[in-house]
């Protein structure tokens, strides 16, 4: 399903922990749930500091009539994962039917699936779907420790030696150059993980001489090069300074301060919320996949929904927004 937002009532049907910091949460949905492909997302109505908000989570395979997600409890949660982890069986929620912006092509002779940490959520569904079709695939899954690898046992039973686990705590890391060099010419790679992993993969893919159209990726917006710290932005021509807490985005802080903003995906993909950065006294932590590497290096713009300052203060221009 694409470009259609349909809200439904649901209740929590099942909760179980599938890794040290990840919970599987399934929801029984009112009305029919149409078929959706791996990589799809649902929006959830959550409550943060007493205020309603929307959060987006990747949907994973679930029983008929249900929508399920795997939610990591983030130490610097902006409130979404805390809300989801506080849910109890039978509790009512509002959610949208899944839509997909990270689709499998179903055309490749071989698939390399790469997952970093909680980035396994879309990759897990892809692996199951490809295996069911008898497709040629390899899944490389890295995390900070084996205990943090959700779905690892199930994937091991499903894929056997087609699954490679990389335990960072044991000094194991993904050799991207070697993985790409071993691929047949028309292979495709699907990647979901932290921004550092994504940037390294894009560079290695280009260095391997492979067509960029056959590298598909998604990144989770709380993944950056710096730990989240508070910072402040001064909004040009508005005579307003907006503090941004470590547990909120720049977009949320601007909206909370009454600054009108245009935005959509809130995942760093569409670029609608990008603001101009006129002055700054700290590094910009670019966490989006919208701006090109050159644009990020220039540091003239940042996507307010996911990117932030590493600390300090900046002056921004919201341009046409009055």
N, C-alpha and C positions, 0 to 999 in steps of 0.2 A: 504494500500500500504506500502511496507517495502523494505528498502535497495535499493531504486531507487530514484535518484534525477533528476527531470525533470523540468527545468525552463520554465516559461511561461510569456508572456506579459499580463498585466491586467490594468484596470483603476478603480479608486475609484468610487464605485456606491452609497454608503450611509455612512453617519457618524452621530452618535447620542450619547449623553452622557447617560450612564446607571447607573452611580453612580457618586459621587462627583469627583472622580479622575480616572474614567474608561470610555473609549470610545469604542463603537461598531463601527467597520470599516469593510464594506463589499466591495469586489472587484469583478468586472465583468471580468472573465478570458477568454482569447482567446483560442478557442478550447474546446473540451468536458472536463468536470470535472468528473472523475470517483467517484463512491461512496466511502466514507471513514468512518471508525468507530470513535466513541468518543475517545478522548485521542490523536488524530493525531496532527501533527505539520507541519507548512509550514515555509520555510526560506524566508526572505525578503531582497532584496538589498536596503540598506539604505546609506545615506551619512552622515558622521560624521567628523566635522572639515575639510570639503572639500575632504575627502577621502572615497572611497567606502568600505563598510563593509556589513556583513551578520548578521541578527538577526533572532531568531527563536521565533515563537509565536504559542500557541495552537489554533487550528481551532475549531470553534463552529458551530452549525447548521446554515445553510444559504440557501437561495433560489437556485433552480437549476441553474447551470452555474456560481455560485459565490463561493468564499471562504471568510469567515468572521473570524475576531479575536476580542478579547476584550483586550485593551491595557491600562494598568495603567501608569499614568504619575509619574515616580519615582522622588523624590526630588534629589536623587543622580544619576540621569540617566547618563549612559555612552554614551548617544547620541541616542540610538535606540528609546526609547519611545518619546523623544522630536521630532525626525524625524517623527514618526508615527502620533503624535498629530498635526503636522504642515501640514499634507496632506489635500488636498481640493478635493471636488467632481470633477470627470473628470480627475484628475491627473494620468499620467501613472506610473506604478511601475513594477518591476520584482519580481516574486515570484515562489516558487516551488509547485508542486502538493503535497498534504499532505502525510506524512508517519507516521506510528504509532509505538511508543516504549512504550506505556502505555495502553495496550489493556485490555478490559474486557474479562473475560474467558467465559461468557455466560453459566457457568456450575453450579453455586451455587444455593442452595435453598433460600438463603437470602443474601442481600447485604447491608453493612453499608458503606455509602459514607461520608467522612470527608473532609471539605474544610476550609482553613484558608485564609482570605483575597482574593487576586487575584488568589489563588489556586482554586477558584470556576470554572475557565474556563474549564478544562477537566471534572470536576465533574458535571457541568451543562449539558453537552452533554450526559454524562453517565446516569444521572437521567432521562432525556427525553427519551433516548433509552430504559431504563429498564421499565419505566412507560408505554411506548407504547407496550411493550411485556407482560405487566401484571405481571412483576416480583415483588417479595417481597423485599422491600427496605426501608431504613431509611436514611435521609440526615441530617447531623449536620453541620451547617455553622456558623463559628465564624469570627468576624472582630472587628476592633477597635471601630467602631460605626455602627449603623444601616444605616446611610447615605452612608457608604462605601460598602454596600452589593449589588453588581451587581446581577441582575436577581432575587432578593429576592421576589418581587411581583409575577413574573411569576411562580416561583417555588412554592410559597405558593398556588396559584390557581391550579397548577398541582398536587401537592402532599398532600395538606391539612395537617392533623396532622402527616404525615410521614416526614414533614420538621420541624426541630428544629433550631431556630436562637439563637445565643449566642452573645449578644452585650457586648463587653468587657468594654465599657465606663459605662455601667450600672452594672458592677461587675459580669457579667455572663461569665462563662468559660466552656469549654468542660470537663466533667468528663470522662476521657478515661477509667479508670478502670471500672466504672459503665456501660459504653457503651459496652465494650468488654464482661463483665460478663453476660449481657443480651442477647448475641448472641446465636443462636442455634449452635450445634457442627460443622457443615460443612459450616458455613457462611464465606463470604469473605469480607475484608475491603479494600477500595480504598481511598487513602489519597493524597491530594496535599495541601501544605501549607509551611510556613516558617520552617527553619531547626530546631528550637527549638521544634516546634509542632511535627515534624517528629521523632526526637530523643526520645521525651517523649512517642510517640505512639509505637515506636518499643520496648521500655523497658516495657511498660504496656502490650503489646501483648505477649511478652515472659513470663512475670510474670503471665499472665492469662493461660499459658500452651497451647497456640494455635500454630498451625504449621505456621512457618514463610512463607511458600509458599502461604498461603492464605491472606497475607498482601501485597498489591501492593501499591507502592507510587511513587510520583514524587515531586521534590522540585524545586522552582525557584531559580536560581543561585545568585540573588542579596540579598538573605536572609541569614543573619549571626547573630552571637551573639554580634558583635561589629558594631558600626557605621563606615562607610567608611572614612578612613583617609589616607593621603599620606604616603608612605614608600619607602625604597630603598633596592635593592638587589645587591650584588656583585656576579658576575658570576665567579665561579672557573675556573682558567686556561684561562680566556678570557681577563683579565685585563680591565674589564669594569664594571662600576656601572650604574645601571638602575633605575631611579626614576619612581615610579608608582603613578599616580595621584589618587585622591579619586574617580574620575568618569571613571576610566579605570581598566581593569583586568591586572594581572601580565602577562598573555599570550600576551595581546595586547601591553604592554610596551616592552616586550622582542622582539616581532616581529618588533616593531617600531624602536628598537635599532639595528636591523640587526642580531639578534640571531635566528638561524634556530631552529624551533620547529616542532615536530610532534603533531598533534591534530586532533580531529574529531568533537565530539558532541557539544563542548562548553557549556555543561549543567552540567558538573561534573559527568557524567555517565560512560564514557568509560575508563578513566585513562591514555590515551595516552600522555597527556601533563604533567603528574606528574613529579615533580623535587625533588631531594634530598635537604633537609635542613640541612646544616652542622653547622651553628651557627645562633643565633638570639638573639635579646634583647627585644623581645615583643612576645605576644601570637599569635599563628596561628589561624586564623578564618576559620576553615574547613567548606566549604559550599557545598561539594560534597556528592554524595551517592555512590561513588566507593570504597573509603577506608573503612575498617572495623572500628568499635569503638576502638579496640585495636590499630590499626595502627594510628588512629587519636590521641590517647592518647600518643603514642610514639613520635609523632611530628617529624618523620624522613623524611616524604614526604608531599607534598601538590599538589593539582591539580591546575595548573596555570590558568585554564580557569575561575574558579569561586572563589577559596580560596585566602586568602590574609593575610598579617600581620595586626594586630590591629593598629600598628604604628611602628616607629623605623626602624631597619635595619636587614638584614639577609644575610648570604652567602649561595648560592645555587649551586648545581652541576647538570648541564643538561646532564651529563654522556656521552652517546654515540654520542650526537649531537655535531658536530664539526663546 
